């Protein structure tokens, strides 16, 4: 049986990003795999106190109805949804890749959420946190995409996601994850820090961790070839 019939990719984006962030990566995956890459839209709302768990539950209902197992990849907010997905549907997860995310609260985002609700943010401030100086200077596709996305972001949804990240905590359940897990950190990411991600990796039996040198929160998307190699290597652990 071909891999496209037995497994698929579930790629979960951060905020205020969109599924389009994965497009350059999907083009680099093996054809049989890329044909079954699912990139859903993750929309945060204030109506649920457990936003990430609710979104994961919706994805489980939509994508766990057949025999295929999923290589689940989550970046940032999407990584927290990926954690919840792996906890809710362990039998459906062939591998789990957690990219620049954390399983513990980041309280400072509560204030940032209020700021985002009240007024637009200068995209350059976020870009400086997300990319290194050389990437911003080069103004490659990932930087241009991020700038445009920031300029057109729905501030209500973005704020809801930031508030959800500020309080998210599944650390007491992270150790229940059974899927082969790869944790990828960026050494210049002040939110999903190397320390926070290392502690998360330690909670997952058999998890492997790699740290990208000189990288910011969005830097992995500046080098889709390298990111594709990392994700394929993670999937091969299944």
Long-range contacts (C-beta under 8 A, 24 or more apart in sequence): 2-32, 3-30, 3-32, 3-33, 4-32, 4-33, 4-35, 4-36, 5-68, 6-67, 6-68, 6-69, 7-33, 7-36, 7-68, 7-69, 7-70, 7-71, 7-94, 7-235, 7-238, 8-33, 8-36, 8-37, 8-38, 8-63, 8-68, 8-70, 8-71, 9-33, 9-34, 9-36, 9-37, 9-38, 9-70, 9-71, 9-73, 9-235, 10-38, 10-40, 10-59, 10-63, 10-70, 10-71, 10-72, 10-73, 10-82, 10-85, 11-37, 11-38, 11-39, 11-73, 11-78, 12-40, 12-42, 12-59, 12-72, 12-73, 12-74, 12-75, 12-78, 12-79, 12-81, 12-82, 12-85, 13-39, 13-41, 13-42, 13-75, 13-76, 13-77, 13-78, 14-75, 14-76, 14-77, 14-78, 14-79, 14-100, 15-42, 15-44, 15-76, 15-77, 15-157, 15-158, 15-161, 15-162, 16-149, 16-150, 16-153, 16-154, 16-157, 16-158, 16-161, 17-75, 17-76, 17-146, 17-149, 18-149, 20-145, 21-75, 21-142, 21-145, 21-149, 21-221, 24-141, 24-142, 24-221, 24-224, 25-221, 25-224, 25-227, 25-228, 25-231, 27-224, 28-224, 28-225, 28-228, 29-228, 29-231, 29-232, 30-232, 33-71, 33-235, 36-68, 38-63, 38-70, 42-77, 42-78, 42-81, 42-161, 43-157, 44-77, 44-157, 44-158, 44-160, 44-161, 44-164, 45-157, 45-160, 46-160, 46-163, 51-160, 51-161, 51-164, 52-77, 52-80, 52-81, 52-83, 52-84, 52-164, 52-168, 52-170, 53-84, 53-88, 55-81, 55-84, 56-81, 56-82, 56-83, 56-84, 56-85, 56-87, 56-88, 57-84, 57-88, 59-85, 60-85, 60-88, 60-89, 60-92, 63-92, 64-89, 64-92, 69-93, 69-94, 69-238, 70-94, 71-95, 71-97, 71-231, 71-234, 71-235, 71-238, 72-96, 72-97, 72-179, 73-97, 73-99, 73-231, 73-234, 74-98, 74-99, 74-101, 75-99, 75-100, 75-101, 75-220, 76-100, 76-101, 76-165, 76-192, 76-217, 77-101, 77-161, 77-164, 77-165, 79-192, 80-164, 80-165, 80-168, 80-170, 83-170, 83-174, 83-177, 84-170, 86-177, 86-179, 86-181, 87-170, 87-173, 87-176, 87-177, 90-176, 90-177, 90-178, 90-179, 93-179, 94-179, 94-180, 94-235, 94-238, 95-179, 95-180, 95-181, 95-182, 95-234, 95-235, 95-237, 95-238, 96-177, 96-179, 96-180, 96-181, 96-182, 97-181, 97-182, 97-183, 97-184, 97-230, 97-231, 97-234, 97-235, 98-181, 98-182, 98-183, 98-184, 98-197, 98-200, 99-184, 99-220, 100-184, 100-185, 100-186, 100-189, 100-192, 100-197, 100-217, 100-218, 100-220, 101-192, 101-197, 102-168, 102-191, 102-192, 102-193, 102-196, 102-197, 102-200, 103-168, 103-169, 103-170, 103-171, 103-174, 103-200, 103-203, 104-168, 104-169, 104-171, 104-196, 104-199, 104-200, 105-165, 105-166, 105-167, 105-168, 105-169, 106-165, 106-166, 106-168, 106-191, 107-166, 107-167, 108-166, 109-162, 109-163, 109-165, 109-166, 109-191, 110-162, 110-163, 110-166, 110-167, 112-162, 113-159, 113-160, 113-162, 113-163, 113-166, 114-159, 116-155, 116-158, 116-159, 116-162, 117-155, 117-156, 117-159, 120-155, 121-150, 123-147, 123-150, 123-151, 126-150, 129-190, 129-191, 129-216, 129-217, 130-216, 130-217, 130-218, 130-219, 131-216, 131-218, 131-219, 131-222, 132-188, 132-214, 132-215, 132-216, 132-219, 135-216, 135-219, 135-222, 138-222, 140-222, 142-218, 142-221, 142-222, 142-224, 143-222, 145-221, 146-218, 146-221, 171-199, 171-200, 171-203, 174-200, 174-203, 174-204, 175-203, 175-204, 175-205, 177-204, 177-205, 178-205, 179-238, 180-206, 180-234, 180-237, 180-238, 181-206, 181-207, 181-208, 182-207, 182-208, 182-209, 182-210, 182-230, 182-233, 182-234, 182-237, 183-207, 183-208, 183-209, 183-210, 184-209, 184-210, 184-211, 184-212, 184-220, 184-230, 185-209, 185-210, 185-211, 185-212, 186-211, 186-212, 186-215, 186-216, 186-217, 186-219, 186-220, 187-211, 187-212, 187-213, 187-214, 187-215, 188-214, 188-215, 188-216, 188-219, 189-215, 189-216, 189-217, 191-217, 192-217, 208-237
